[in-house]
Amino acid sequence: MPTPLTMEWRLITNGEETRVQEDSDLFEIRFDGYKLFPIDETVEVVRKPGSNQKGVAKIVKLVFENQQTICRYQLLSLHSVN
């Protein structure tokens, strides 16, 4: 059975991101399935599909395991705290 893989150019968080360290702008989010993001490139961060841009991030690490993608990213700029 083939495993689906999608290429993503936006990071849609749905509010499920967690901060890796309290004093850093490093976050981690888990997605069901396998999603490929450009590493060390900036991507748009949005809260929900179709919503306005929340910020800009750089993907620093991707891990694929157990039918999940673990994405670690550094938030470079934040447009709004809401």
C-alpha positions as CSV (number, residue, x, y, z in Angstrom):
1,M,0.0,0.0,0.0
2,P,1.5,3.4,-1.0
3,T,2.1,6.0,1.7
4,P,0.8,9.4,0.7
5,L,3.3,12.3,0.8
6,T,2.4,15.9,0.3
7,M,4.6,18.9,-0.3
8,E,3.7,21.9,1.8
9,W,4.7,25.6,1.3
10,R,2.7,26.9,4.3
11,L,2.6,25.8,7.9
12,I,-1.0,25.5,9.1
13,T,-0.8,25.1,12.9
14,N,-4.5,24.9,13.9
15,G,-3.2,26.1,17.3
16,E,-1.5,22.7,18.0
17,E,2.1,23.9,18.0
18,T,4.2,23.6,21.2
19,R,7.2,25.7,22.2
20,V,10.3,23.5,22.5
21,Q,12.0,25.8,25.0
22,E,10.4,28.6,27.1
23,D,13.1,31.2,26.2
24,S,13.3,30.4,22.4
25,D,11.3,30.9,19.3
26,L,11.6,27.2,18.4
27,F,8.3,25.3,18.0
28,E,7.2,21.8,17.2
29,I,4.1,20.5,15.6
30,R,2.9,17.0,14.6
31,F,0.9,16.1,11.5
32,D,-0.8,12.9,10.6
33,G,0.7,11.5,7.5
34,Y,3.8,12.6,5.8
35,K,4.3,16.2,4.8
36,L,7.4,17.5,3.2
37,F,8.5,21.2,3.8
38,P,11.4,23.1,2.4
39,I,14.2,23.0,5.0
40,D,16.1,26.2,5.9
41,E,13.7,28.3,3.8
42,T,11.1,30.7,5.0
43,V,7.4,29.6,4.9
44,E,4.2,31.4,5.8
45,V,2.6,30.4,9.1
46,V,-1.2,30.5,9.4
47,R,-3.5,29.3,12.2
48,K,-6.2,27.8,9.9
49,P,-6.6,27.1,6.2
50,G,-7.8,30.3,4.4
51,S,-6.9,32.6,7.3
52,N,-4.5,35.5,7.2
53,Q,-0.8,35.0,7.6
54,K,0.2,34.8,11.3
55,G,4.0,35.0,10.8
56,V,7.0,33.7,9.0
57,A,9.1,30.6,10.1
58,K,12.1,28.6,9.0
59,I,11.7,24.8,9.1
60,V,14.8,23.5,10.8
61,K,14.0,19.8,11.3
62,L,11.6,17.1,9.9
63,V,11.1,13.6,11.3
64,F,9.0,11.0,9.6
65,E,7.8,8.1,11.8
66,N,4.7,6.1,12.7
67,Q,2.6,7.7,9.9
68,Q,3.4,11.1,11.3
69,T,5.5,14.1,10.5
70,I,7.2,16.0,13.3
71,C,8.1,19.5,12.2
72,R,10.4,21.7,14.2
73,Y,10.5,25.4,13.1
74,Q,11.9,28.7,14.3
75,L,9.4,31.6,14.3
76,L,11.2,34.5,12.6
77,S,8.4,37.1,12.7
78,L,4.9,37.3,14.2
79,H,2.3,39.5,12.6
80,S,-0.2,39.3,15.4
81,V,-0.5,37.6,18.8
82,N,-4.2,36.7,18.1
